[in-house]
């Protein structure tokens, strides 16, 4: 598949072959790839600690990531394991999509278009990034599943944690998310509300984008072409940092990511939550959820041994191994 791909945002294969029989290395297979020495995109998120990534920095990374994935989709390739760990950066900061070991390539039909009529049934990907339809085993479209994974990646960049541990009923958050979407709630505000957090540091445009990326129903989820045209993606240009030696990820972020141990005021008795006066549909959804859904969350608090005044534990942001159960 990599030999069919040629794009600045997809890792390049420079050569491959077997070892020499004369040296007894014919059992070895060599793959030479271009150098991407800037580390993983995951590192740019986790190294910020309690600080979320500024939107202009996340936008720059997403533009490169989307361009690479779009190139794959235009050639019928669904990646199926998109995650922050599978995005490398060059020394100059260029995004490179890597690791196509779980990818699927659709074949062209008689009309020349890729035939995606038959659902894929391979349960594969990485737990916190995999789309709900992938984990359900009911069949899915590979391109739509990639879009969900892109949504999880963007959410993690801007928030410093995953929206879900996994998109199945094993995670109580998933049931709450599905219920909230049925009621027309903002998914982003809903998730933040579970941890007593405000979405005030996020723009309305990126909240709307995250909500559309993380739609549980694939039919309601935005498509990749729609993401590329979204106002947040085509809005402000990436921040100029004043010289070629500086890269976006070297910016010092100053947007507060949730810290379970942080108190506002040294004399506070128990947790006190930071707040701001802000208006907008995302924030209103958060306030509405706190008012009418807290009673529904009480059993969850009790089951975790917490009181409603305590923050719920967030899904940890950590590296994940890919899983694969090939059914086809």
Order of alpha helices (4+ residues) and beta strands (2+ residues): beta-beta-alpha-beta-alpha-beta-beta-beta-beta-beta-alpha-alpha-alpha-alpha-alpha-alpha-alpha-beta-alpha-beta
